[in-house]
């Protein structure tokens, strides 16, 4: 006898299904905010292929909800599915199918826990369902549950559905224990449901979710919707993490701004605080969509977001994109004001922005200037020349030290505390101020390289440039030329003493002359300057490893020859073996640098089995010869990726001007700035 025949003959008796789980665990599954619990019931309906879900609320005479009903036109719950879904926690039938049967829509649930969220709303829950069996017979039965008997669900008699009863499930929640003011007519449940189902209803616009007789339509309360890709990276477990962030701005005010962590289909699986403050003008929700989020959810590790560095990286990237988004939005708000300032002649930028960096600089400036305009009467109502001065002050701070912008806006211009916090948030981390500062650093370095090359190879300055009194003084402030890892340590008197002690080996006095002990004098009688000394400390177990780079600068007109080769070798061997240093944990690199090298000297640094540029390599010592062309080329290679992103090329005029601005006192008189012609 088929199931249809059995039901037609006589109803099956009601029985209980026992859930194999501890009561305290089941009780933990019932904890949820009212709107989130309601959303779980809606998700269950949508996963059952419903395209119409009605949420009905019955209020008492005081307007408080006393009955909550969720009615859908889905496929219903078959008896087989009910026994499996209500009897086996975590054994949801949805695990076997990821799209709905009829409409092929993506499904939300898969863990079989959502039904317990209904008990967050009330003590008694009934699932009144009609489904179609294999023989096309419409069958009806009721499942009942009580919050104090979560381990047992009552499955009612299965009978033929009454005439006119359509398939679907009607969930009825009664005996409401806590006030559900958020679900009342004056509550915000409708807006929160718009937020929760925004991406789903965007993907499936034919779906209708009705709350208190009104269709949930996220588009009607959306100001904008933008999707931004996130940076792809490799997680610690080797997983390739990709994702996007959907930024939805709302027309209504929201107390909570959050980031919803979703799978790639946009189903929200966890929430975290937005972590940014764009200002009271913007009410938004961000949806991070990633398969990595789904992976963590299936591993029950999604709620541990603070402990997972890869998830934090994904969230931080989303927050960075949010900051960029709202900077642009604020800059757009300021556009009309900028137009007025241009007409007034007080706007400190000329022409249109060229390139991404200039656009970013103007965005920050426009945001700061907008805040000044909004909150300072003296700026808004003052004279034109005063506005011009204030705007130029802001621009100067942005150009020379972006971090000082915050101090000017908070201490000098005295903006309100909430506005200070907003601006601090927009300018923090590796956001705009840091980008501008880093970009300026790269641009300055490119200009310095161009200017230094001109100084070293221009015939007049090449002839007149003195290595220690001039070149040395400039380079001791530009140690990045030899590697970012080194810091100048000229204040280390012990090191200086050792270098001076062996200076005769490197720069022997002229024939017939004797060098005095103190002060150390050069062969021309002037006080000697020790070599350019760079160092770093590398933390190591039990003892710190120290690395030193000693650079012997030769004037550009002096070629490195075999005499220089012998001098630096003798000097390096003496210094490195000095009794003051632990040879095991102290490592030395000695380099002699000039414009040119004789062929004989060049042959010594092109030996098979040794790194290019070095003629001696031991466990704790390397000695080499190099040219400025090689050093400058290596610097440009390190900066090339940044230069390409900035789309920037330093001109000779810019490079020469930078040297004159920073190091005028160390430049030979023959090295003059070029004219503008």
RAWOWO-V488448 format. One record per residue. N is the residue number from 1. RES is the residue in one letter. PHI is phi in radians with two decimals (999 if undefined). Layout:
BEGIN
<<N	RES	PHI> <N	RES	PHI>>
END
This chain:
BEGIN
<<1	X	999> <2	X	-1.30> <3	X	-1.05> <4	X	-1.11> <5	X	-1.16> <6	X	-1.14> <7	X	-1.15> <8	X	-1.13> <9	X	-1.30> <10	X	-2.82> <11	X	-1.19> <12	X	-1.42> <13	X	-1.28> <14	X	-1.16> <15	X	-2.62> <16	X	-1.89> <17	X	-1.89> <18	X	-1.71> <19	X	-1.59> <20	X	-1.44> <21	X	-2.81> <22	X	-1.27> <23	X	-0.99> <24	X	-1.18> <25	X	-1.20> <26	X	-1.11> <27	X	-1.12> <28	X	-1.13> <29	X	-1.28> <30	X	-1.50> <31	X	-1.41> <32	X	-2.98> <33	X	-1.20> <34	X	-0.94> <35	X	-1.17> <36	X	-1.15> <37	X	-1.13> <38	X	-1.10> <39	X	-1.09> <40	X	-1.08> <41	X	-1.17> <42	X	-1.17> <43	X	-1.06> <44	X	-1.03> <45	X	-1.15> <46	X	-1.14> <47	X	-1.18> <48	X	-1.53> <49	X	1.26> <50	X	-1.30> <51	X	-1.99> <52	X	-2.51> <53	X	-2.23> <54	X	-1.88> <55	X	-1.91> <56	X	-1.89> <57	X	-2.14> <58	X	-1.78> <59	X	-1.81> <60	X	-1.50> <61	X	-1.16> <62	X	-1.61> <63	X	1.51> <64	X	-1.63> <65	X	-1.10> <66	X	-2.13> <67	X	-2.44> <68	X	-2.09> <69	X	-2.26> <70	X	-2.16> <71	X	-2.05> <72	X	-2.28> <73	X	-1.94> <74	X	-1.38> <75	X	-1.40> <76	X	1.35> <77	X	-2.03> <78	X	-1.17> <79	X	-1.06> <80	X	-1.09> <81	X	-1.15> <82	X	-1.12> <83	X	-1.09> <84	X	-1.36> <85	X	-1.26> <86	X	-1.58> <87	X	-1.80> <88	X	-2.20> <89	X	-1.12> <90	X	1.47> <91	X	-1.85> <92	X	-1.08> <93	X	-1.10> <94	X	-1.21> <95	X	-1.07> <96	X	-1.47> <97	X	-2.47> <98	X	-1.84> <99	X	-2.30> <100	X	-1.27> <101	X	-1.21> <102	X	-1.43> <103	X	-1.75> <104	X	1.05> <105	X	-1.57> <106	X	-1.09> <107	X	-1.79> <108	X	-1.59> <109	X	-1.57> <110	X	-2.77> <111	X	-1.83> <112	X	1.21> <113	X	-1.91> <114	X	-1.06> <115	X	-1.10> <116	X	-1.25> <117	X	-1.13> <118	X	-1.04> <119	X	-1.32> <120	X	-1.29> <121	X	-1.72> <122	X	-2.77> <123	X	-1.33> <124	X	-1.99> <125	X	-2.32> <126	X	-2.17> <127	X	-1.91> <128	X	-1.69> <129	X	-2.26> <130	X	-2.21> <131	X	-2.35> <132	X	-1.85> <133	X	-1.51> <134	X	-1.11> <135	X	-1.67> <136	X	1.09> <137	X	-1.70> <138	X	-1.42> <139	X	-2.03> <140	X	-2.30> <141	X	-2.80> <142	X	-2.24> <143	X	-1.91> <144	X	-2.16> <145	X	-2.56> <146	X	-2.21> <147	X	-1.17> <148	X	-1.66> <149	X	-2.42> <150	X	-1.20> <151	X	-1.46> <152	X	-2.29> <153	X	-2.00> <154	X	-1.61> <155	X	-1.74> <156	X	-1.36> <157	X	-1.08> <158	X	-1.63> <159	X	-2.32> <160	X	-1.07> <161	X	-1.18> <162	X	-1.15> <163	X	-1.03> <164	X	1.55> <165	X	-1.39> <166	X	-1.54> <167	X	-1.21> <168	X	2.43> <169	X	-2.23> <170	X	-2.07> <171	X	-1.66> <172	X	-2.15> <173	X	-2.00> <174	X	-2.34> <175	X	0.91> <176	X	-1.21> <177	X	-1.61> <178	X	-1.90> <179	X	-1.08> <180	X	-2.00> <181	X	-1.04> <182	X	-1.16> <183	X	-1.61> <184	X	-1.28> <185	X	-1.10> <186	X	-1.64> <187	X	-1.40> <188	X	-1.81> <189	X	-1.04> <190	X	-1.05> <191	X	-1.19> <192	X	-1.17> <193	X	-1.16> <194	X	-1.05> <195	X	-1.16> <196	X	-1.19> <197	X	-1.85> <198	X	-1.02> <199	X	-1.25> <200	X	-1.11> <201	X	-1.22> <202	X	-1.23> <203	X	-1.32> <204	X	-2.22> <205	X	-1.15> <206	X	-1.38> <207	X	-1.35> <208	X	-2.04> <209	X	-2.02> <210	X	-1.91> <211	X	-2.10> <212	X	0.90> <213	X	1.47> <214	X	-2.07> <215	X	-1.24> <216	X	-1.31> <217	X	-2.30> <218	X	-0.97> <219	X	-1.07> <220	X	-1.23> <221	X	-2.05> <222	X	-1.69> <223	X	-1.52> <224	X	-2.84> <225	X	-2.53> <226	X	-2.31> <227	X	-1.92> <228	X	-2.18> <229	X	-1.25> <230	X	-1.79> <231	X	-1.21> <232	X	-1.38> <233	X	-2.65> <234	X	-1.74> <235	X	-1.30> <236	X	-1.09> <237	X	-1.54> <238	X	1.61> <239	X	-1.15> <240	X	-1.43> <241	X	-1.71> <242	X	-2.18> <243	X	-3.14> <244	X	-2.36> <245	X	-2.19> <246	X	-1.63> <247	X	-1.84> <248	X	-1.91> <249	X	-1.71> <250	X	-1.91> <251	X	-1.44> <252	X	-1.72> <253	X	-1.38> <254	X	-2.20> <255	X	-1.31> <256	X	-1.93> <257	X	-1.90> <258	X	-2.46> <259	X	-1.90> <260	X	-1.60> <261	X	-1.54> <262	X	-2.16> <263	X	-1.33> <264	X	-1.14> <265	X	-1.54> <266	X	1.63> <267	X	-1.44> <268	X	-1.23> <269	X	-2.02> <270	X	-2.87> <271	X	-2.25> <272	X	-2.34> <273	X	-1.13> <274	X	-1.09> <275	X	1.31> <276	X	-2.35> <277	X	-2.25> <278	X	-1.43> <279	X	1.96> <280	X	-1.19> <281	X	-1.30> <282	X	-2.05> <283	X	-2.08> <284	X	-2.60> <285	X	-2.33> <286	X	-1.94> <287	X	-2.03> <288	X	-1.50> <289	X	-1.92> <290	X	-2.81> <291	X	-1.14> <292	X	-1.15> <293	X	-1.09> <294	X	-1.08> <295	X	-1.06> <296	X	-1.14> <297	X	-1.10> <298	X	-1.18> <299	X	-1.60> <300	X	0.99> <301	X	-2.03> <302	X	-1.24> <303	X	-1.25> <304	X	-1.64> <305	X	-1.08> <306	X	-1.24> <307	X	-1.71> <308	X	-1.86> <309	X	-1.10> <310	X	-1.24> <311	X	-1.18> <312	X	-1.07> <313	X	-1.12> <314	X	-1.10> <315	X	-1.18> <316	X	-1.11> <317	X	-1.10> <318	X	-1.09> <319	X	-1.11> <320	X	-1.09> <321	X	-1.17> <322	X	-1.12> <323	X	-1.07> <324	X	-1.07> <325	X	-1.05> <326	X	-1.35> <327	X	-1.11> <328	X	-1.11> <329	X	-1.12> <330	X	-1.16> <331	X	-1.11> <332	X	-1.10> <333	X	-1.08> <334	X	-1.45> <335	X	-1.06> <336	X	-1.13> <337	X	-1.15> <338	X	-1.04> <339	X	-1.05> <340	X	-1.13> <341	X	-1.12> <342	X	-1.12> <343	X	-1.13> <344	X	-1.36> <345	X	1.46> <346	X	-1.89> <347	X	-1.28> <348	X	-1.43> <349	X	-1.80> <350	X	-1.89> <351	X	1.19> <352	X	-1.56> <353	X	-1.15> <354	X	-2.04> <355	X	1.56> <356	X	-1.16> <357	X	-1.13> <358	X	-1.12> <359	X	-1.08> <360	X	-1.12> <361	X	-1.02> <362	X	-1.22> <363	X	-1.06> <364	X	-1.10> <365	X	-1.06> <366	X	-1.08> <367	X	-1.12> <368	X	-1.11> <369	X	-1.13> <370	X	-1.09> <371	X	-1.12> <372	X	-1.08> <373	X	-1.09> <374	X	-1.30> <375	X	-2.02> <376	X	-2.11> <377	X	-1.08> <378	X	-1.11> <379	X	-1.31> <380	X	-1.19> <381	X	-1.80> <382	X	-1.38> <383	X	-1.36> <384	X	-1.05> <385	X	-1.16> <386	X	-1.23> <387	X	-1.10> <388	X	-1.08> <389	X	-1.10> <390	X	-1.09> <391	X	-1.17> <392	X	-1.20> <393	X	-1.10> <394	X	-1.11> <395	X	-1.14> <396	X	-1.08> <397	X	-1.10> <398	X	-1.14> <399	X	-1.23> <400	X	-1.73> <401	X	-2.77> <402	X	-0.96> <403	X	-1.11> <404	X	-1.22> <405	X	-0.98> <406	X	-1.09> <407	X	-1.15> <408	X	-1.11> <409	X	-1.21> <410	X	-1.63> <411	X	-1.62> <412	X	-1.48> <413	X	-1.62> <414	X	1.00> <415	X	-1.24> <416	X	-1.03> <417	X	-1.02> <418	X	-1.14> <419	X	-1.27> <420	X	-1.05> <421	X	-1.11> <422	X	-1.06> <423	X	-1.17> <424	X	-1.05> <425	X	-1.19> <426	X	-1.20> <427	X	-1.79> <428	X	-1.57> <429	X	0.95> <430	X	-1.67> <431	X	-1.50> <432	X	-1.06> <433	X	-1.07> <434	X	-1.19> <435	X	-1.08> <436	X	-1.11> <437	X	-1.11> <438	X	-1.13> <439	X	-1.14> <440	X	-1.13> <441	X	-1.05> <442	X	-1.12> <443	X	-1.08> <444	X	-1.12> <445	X	-1.16> <446	X	-1.10> <447	X	-1.15> <448	X	-1.08> <449	X	-1.05> <450	X	-1.15> <451	X	-1.18> <452	X	-1.12> <453	X	-1.07> <454	X	-1.12> <455	X	-1.11> <456	X	-1.34> <457	X	-1.97> <458	X	-1.18> <459	X	-0.90> <460	X	-1.20> <461	X	-1.22> <462	X	-1.05> <463	X	-1.26> <464	X	-1.64> <465	X	-1.21> <466	X	-1.68> <467	X	-1.21> <468	X	-1.67> <469	X	-1.31> <470	X	-2.12> <471	X	-1.05> <472	X	-1.00> <473	X	-1.12> <474	X	-1.31> <475	X	-1.25> <476	X	-1.19> <477	X	-1.77> <478	X	-2.25> <479	X	-1.20> <480	X	-1.04> <481	X	-0.97> <482	X	-1.80> <483	X	2.29> <484	X	-1.14> <485	X	-1.37> <486	X	-1.72> <487	X	-2.13> <488	X	-1.16> <489	X	-2.23> <490	X	-1.18> <491	X	-1.41> <492	X	-1.37> <493	X	-1.11> <494	X	-1.09> <495	X	-1.17> <496	X	-1.08> <497	X	-1.08> <498	X	-1.12> <499	X	-1.11> <500	X	-1.16> <501	X	-0.97> <502	X	-1.86> <503	X	-1.10> <504	X	-1.05> <505	X	-1.19> <506	X	-1.51> <507	X	-2.27> <508	X	-1.08> <509	X	-1.16> <510	X	-1.06> <511	X	-0.99> <512	X	1.55> <513	X	-1.89> <514	X	-2.05> <515	X	-1.38> <516	X	-1.33> <517	X	-1.21> <518	X	-2.63> <519	X	-1.28> <520	X	-1.30> <521	X	-1.96> <522	X	-1.39> <523	X	-1.13> <524	X	-1.60> <525	X	1.66> <526	X	-1.42> <527	X	-1.19> <528	X	-1.28> <529	X	-1.93> <530	X	-1.17> <531	X	-1.07> <532	X	-1.18> <533	X	-1.95> <534	X	-2.09> <535	X	-2.63> <536	X	-2.59> <537	X	-1.98> <538	X	-1.94> <539	X	-1.02> <540	X	-2.47> <541	X	-1.06> <542	X	1.28> <543	X	-2.62> <544	X	-1.38> <545	X	-1.55> <546	X	-1.99> <547	X	-2.14> <548	X	-2.12> <549	X	-2.08> <550	X	-1.92> <551	X	-1.92> <552	X	-1.67> <553	X	-1.55> <554	X	-1.86> <555	X	-1.05> <556	X	-0.95> <557	X	-1.43> <558	X	-1.72> <559	X	-1.33> <560	X	-1.39> <561	X	-2.17> <562	X	-1.21> <563	X	-1.18> <564	X	-1.07> <565	X	-0.94> <566	X	-1.20> <567	X	-1.12> <568	X	-1.23> <569	X	-1.15> <570	X	-1.09> <571	X	-1.12> <572	X	-1.12> <573	X	-1.13> <574	X	-1.22> <575	X	-1.14> <576	X	-1.13> <577	X	-1.72> <578	X	-1.04> <579	X	-1.18> <580	X	-1.35> <581	X	-2.00> <582	X	-1.35> <583	X	-1.12> <584	X	-1.26> <585	X	-1.97> <586	X	-2.09> <587	X	-2.12> <588	X	-2.11> <589	X	-2.25> <590	X	-2.02> <591	X	-2.34> <592	X	-1.86> <593	X	-2.24> <594	X	-2.70> <595	X	-1.25> <596	X	-2.31> <597	X	-2.39> <598	X	-1.21> <599	X	-0.97> <600	X	-1.16> <601	X	-1.19> <602	X	-1.08> <603	X	-1.10> <604	X	-1.28> <605	X	-1.90> <606	X	-2.17> <607	X	-1.66> <608	X	-1.15> <609	X	1.56> <610	X	-2.09> <611	X	-1.08> <612	X	-1.03> <613	X	1.74> <614	X	-2.04> <615	X	-1.84> <616	X	-2.47> <617	X	-2.39> <618	X	-2.18> <619	X	-1.00> <620	X	-2.16> <621	X	-2.60> <622	X	-2.32> <623	X	-2.25> <624	X	-2.59> <625	X	-2.21> <626	X	-2.67> <627	X	-2.00> <628	X	-1.09> <629	X	-1.05> <630	X	-1.23> <631	X	-1.14> <632	X	-1.15> <633	X	-1.12> <634	X	-1.12> <635	X	-1.09> <636	X	-1.12> <637	X	-1.10> <638	X	-1.16> <639	X	-1.57> <640	X	-1.05> <641	X	-1.06> <642	X	-1.22> <643	X	-1.03> <644	X	-1.14> <645	X	-1.12> <646	X	-1.35> <647	X	0.94> <648	X	-2.25> <649	X	-2.32> <650	X	-1.35> <651	X	-1.58> <652	X	-1.07> <653	X	-1.04> <654	X	-1.14> <655	X	-1.14> <656	X	-1.13> <657	X	-1.09> <658	X	-1.10> <659	X	-1.10> <660	X	-1.19> <661	X	-1.24> <662	X	-1.66> <663	X	-2.32> <664	X	-0.99> <665	X	-1.25> <666	X	-1.87> <667	X	-1.67> <668	X	-1.15> <669	X	-1.08> <670	X	-1.30> <671	X	-1.68> <672	X	-1.77> <673	X	-1.26> <674	X	-1.33> <675	X	-1.35> <676	X	-1.44> <677	X	-1.35>>
END
